[in-house]
Amino acid sequence: MDFEPYRGELVAYCYRMLGSYHEAEDLVQETMLRAWKARDRYDSTRASVRTWLYRIATNVCLTALEGRARRPLPSGLGAPSEDPGAPLTPAFDIPWLQPFPDARFDMGARADLRLALVAAMQVLPPRQRAVLVLREVLEFSAAEVATQLGTTATAVNSALQRARAALADVGDVGQVTEPDDPEVRAVIQRYVRAFEAADVPALVRLLTDEAVLEMPPVPLWYRGSRDYGLFMRRVFEMRGTGWRMRDLTANGQPALAAYVPDPGGGHRLHTLQVVTVTGGRVSHNVVFADPGVFEAFDLPEKI
């Protein structure tokens, strides 16, 4: 019995549940181990291998989530900062949401992996989260999900309604433009040119009026093109100019690896930026500085 063809989608499922790529990998390994040990008890007349694996993965995820704090982004913790010069003090005690490295799995662009949606889902109780993903994303029937969760189809439908209501303000992720869209590529290329030139006015012109900038593990975040621009001016004053950027994707969105000039020569990795482009402008940028995130994306430390 070969479980490997399902590994990629199971990692994506566990990532949606946990908000951590590294934990998702570990939980899928646990799922595979449990499935292998129970393979003699698998009944193909009652469920497909895929459905059976998702039942095991769901139980593994729910167990892992017991007593856990949710994984937020800074914007999920409070109001935006109004001080672009505020101290950049990391909060390592918070289990921050992590991005998903698309290149690890051949899954294509997936609207249901959008960072904003995964962040919003972390607010849901774990079983509601499971119901939402299993029904809406993976398109299992209510009866199948009921079997996976050991409940009834009526309870599943009720949980789904509550989950949908809780996420109503996230908006339609299907309206978010894909990273390979020509307009999106053009915006990202202009952003890269402005960033590498340390041209703050050009960066600001590429932003929506209400653009959000956040930087886990620093709990600060900013809303509005003015504060975004003031903060970027501060960054270039602190770190210098002459940065280099590399294109990639994360969570089915455009992403950029930012490299700062190294006094010893070349450039060293500074941040991974996951960008949302809406209506031809940058509306959201989540800037990650966690070495664990860099490792997940196989980013070179120096270029």
JOVENDA-V621135 format. One line per field, one symbol per residue. ss: DSSP state (@ for helix, = for strand, . for the rest). phi: phi as a letter, one per 30 degrees, with the letter a starting at -180 (. if undefined). psi: psi as a letter, one per 40 degrees, with the letter a starting at -180 (. if undefined). Layout:
ss=???
phi=???
psi=???
This chain:
ss=...@@@@@@@@@@@@@@@..@@@@@@@@@@@@@@@@@.@@@.......@@@@@@@@@@@@@@@@@........@@@.............=..........=@@@......@@@.@@@@@@@....@@@@@@@@@@@@....@@@@@@@@...@@@@@@@@@@@@@@.@@@..@@@......@@@@@@@@@@@@@@@...@@@@@@.=========..======.@@@@@@@@@@@@@@@....=======..=========.....============..========..@@@@@@.....=.
phi=.cceeceedddddddddcibddddeddddddddddddcedcdcddcadedddddddddddddddddidddcccedccldddcbdcdeccdcddcdddcdcdeddbdcidbddceedddddddddeeddedddddddccidddddddddcibcddddddddddddddceddiddddddddcdeddeddddddddddddhcdedddddcddcecbbbecdddabbjdddeddddddedddcicidbbbdabbhibdbbccccecedjibcdcaccccccbiibdcabcccbdeddeddchdddbb
psi=hhedeeddddddddddddehdddddddddddddddddeddehheediiddddddddddddddddeheiiihiideeeaiiiegeeihghigeehgihiihgdedigeihhdeehdddddddediiddddddddddddefiidddddddefaiddddddddddddddededihdeehiidehdddddddddddddddefgddddddeiidfihhigheheiiihiddddddddddddddeaafiiihiaihffiiihhhhihhdeiaiihdihhhhhhhfeihehhhhhfhddddddefhidi.
